[in-house]
Structures are given as C-alpha cells and as structure tokens.
C-alpha cells in the first residue's frame, strides 16, 4: 500500500516560517513528481509548487513566489516545502501528492495524496 504523510504544520504569527515535509512509505518518491497543494475552508484546492523526477520545479501560484521553496531529499525519501514570510492568507490545510515522473497541470492529474497538515497564520 502506497502512503504519503505530511508533517511540519502548526500555528505561527505573520512573518514566521514553517518547513513542511512529505514522506513516502511503501514506494520510492524519486520515481514521482511531488506537488504541494493547499485548501482553505470554503475554497477550492489550489496548487502551490511541484518538483519532478529531474528536480525541475513548477510554481502553481504567484502568491508564494519568493516566499516558498520546494526541494527533494532522495536519501530521506522526502520532499520539503520551506515556507517563509507567512501571511494570514496562507492559512490552509496543506497536502502533498504524487504523479509518475512529471508535474501535473491540475490536482486531478495526481493519483496519490496524503491526509494533509494544518497551517494557521494569525496574530
């Protein structure tokens, strides 16, 4: 059974930082593009960033450029999302998802999903 597990969420003040991790269990993430997505209450799921098997990065939203960075640690079978200068509008449940080889153009193209980790940014 393939499993993705997100961790690293929490509550921070505006301007703070968090580092989310997406760990793969039962399969090797190096064979998959891994995307980060987020969903706030009452809103549709939004793509944040994706890293493919050649470590090419796709940013899905301009709102996180210069603040968020995705990276892969093959030895740890983990993909990270470093989140800096957090804003209240970043508050959401963050999910990682896997698709074979290449980053998808929408959440529907990803076949494997974690259960999410909550990020709350408030003063």
C-alpha positions as CSV (number, residue, x, y, z in Angstrom):
1,X,0.0,0.0,0.0
2,X,1.4,3.4,-1.1
3,X,1.3,6.1,1.5
4,X,2.2,9.8,1.7
5,X,2.5,11.5,5.1
6,X,2.7,15.3,5.6
7,X,4.2,16.8,8.7
8,X,5.5,20.1,10.0
9,X,2.3,22.1,10.1
10,X,1.3,24.3,13.1
11,X,0.4,27.8,14.2
12,X,2.7,30.8,13.6
13,X,2.5,34.5,13.6
14,X,2.6,36.5,10.4
15,X,6.1,36.7,9.1
16,X,7.0,33.4,10.6
17,X,8.3,30.3,8.9
18,X,7.4,26.6,8.7
19,X,9.0,23.6,6.9
20,X,6.6,21.0,5.7
21,X,7.7,17.5,4.9
22,X,6.1,14.9,2.7
23,X,7.4,11.4,3.4
24,X,6.8,8.4,1.2
25,X,6.1,4.9,2.6
26,X,5.9,1.8,0.6
27,X,7.3,3.4,-2.6
28,X,10.2,5.5,-3.7
29,X,9.3,9.1,-4.3
30,X,12.3,9.6,-6.6
31,X,10.1,8.0,-9.3
32,X,7.4,10.5,-8.9
33,X,6.7,14.2,-9.3
34,X,5.6,15.5,-5.9
35,X,3.3,18.5,-5.7
36,X,2.2,20.6,-2.7
37,X,-1.4,21.9,-2.6
38,X,-3.5,23.8,-0.1
39,X,-7.1,24.2,0.7
40,X,-8.7,26.8,2.9
41,X,-12.2,26.4,4.3
42,X,-14.8,27.1,1.7
43,X,-12.3,27.3,-1.1
44,X,-11.1,25.0,-3.9
45,X,-7.9,23.1,-3.6
46,X,-5.0,25.3,-5.0
47,X,-1.7,24.2,-6.4
48,X,1.4,25.6,-4.7
49,X,4.5,24.0,-6.2
50,X,5.8,20.8,-7.7
51,X,9.1,19.1,-8.2
52,X,9.5,16.4,-10.8
53,X,12.0,13.5,-11.1
54,X,14.7,15.7,-12.7
55,X,14.2,18.3,-9.9
56,X,12.6,20.7,-12.3
57,X,10.3,23.0,-10.3
58,X,6.8,24.2,-11.3
59,X,5.2,27.0,-9.3
60,X,1.5,27.0,-9.5
61,X,0.7,30.3,-7.9
62,X,2.4,33.7,-8.0
63,X,1.3,34.4,-4.4
64,X,4.1,32.3,-2.9
65,X,6.9,33.2,-5.2
66,X,10.0,34.4,-3.3
67,X,8.5,33.0,0.0
68,X,8.1,29.3,-0.5
69,X,10.6,26.8,-1.9
70,X,10.2,23.1,-2.7
71,X,13.1,20.7,-2.5
72,X,13.7,16.9,-2.6
73,X,16.0,14.8,-0.4
74,X,16.3,11.5,-2.2
75,X,18.2,9.8,0.6
76,X,15.4,10.5,3.0
77,X,12.6,9.8,0.5
78,X,11.1,13.2,1.4
79,X,10.0,16.3,-0.3
80,X,10.0,19.6,1.6
81,X,8.2,22.9,1.4
82,X,10.0,25.7,3.1
83,X,7.5,28.5,3.9
84,X,8.9,31.9,4.9
85,X,7.3,35.3,5.5
86,X,3.9,33.6,6.1
87,X,0.8,35.6,5.8
88,X,-2.7,35.0,7.2
89,X,-3.9,34.2,3.7
90,X,-1.6,31.2,3.7
91,X,-3.8,29.6,6.3
92,X,-5.0,26.2,4.9
93,X,-4.6,22.5,5.0
94,X,-1.5,21.6,3.0
95,X,-1.4,18.3,1.1
96,X,1.3,16.6,-0.9
97,X,0.5,14.4,-3.9
98,X,2.4,12.1,-6.3
99,X,2.2,11.6,-10.0
100,X,4.6,9.4,-12.1
101,X,7.6,11.3,-13.4
102,X,6.1,14.7,-14.4
103,X,4.3,17.5,-12.6
104,X,0.6,17.7,-13.4
105,X,-1.2,20.8,-14.6
106,X,-4.0,20.4,-12.0
107,X,-4.8,18.5,-8.8
108,X,-6.9,16.0,-10.8
109,X,-3.7,14.6,-12.5
110,X,-2.2,13.4,-9.2
111,X,-3.0,9.9,-8.2
112,X,-1.7,9.6,-4.6
113,X,-2.5,12.0,-1.8
114,X,-1.5,12.5,1.9
115,X,-4.1,13.4,4.6
116,X,-2.8,16.9,5.0
117,X,-1.2,19.1,7.6
118,X,-2.8,22.2,9.0
119,X,-1.0,25.6,8.7
120,X,-2.5,28.5,10.6
121,X,-1.1,32.0,10.4
122,X,-2.5,34.6,12.8
123,X,-1.5,37.2,15.3
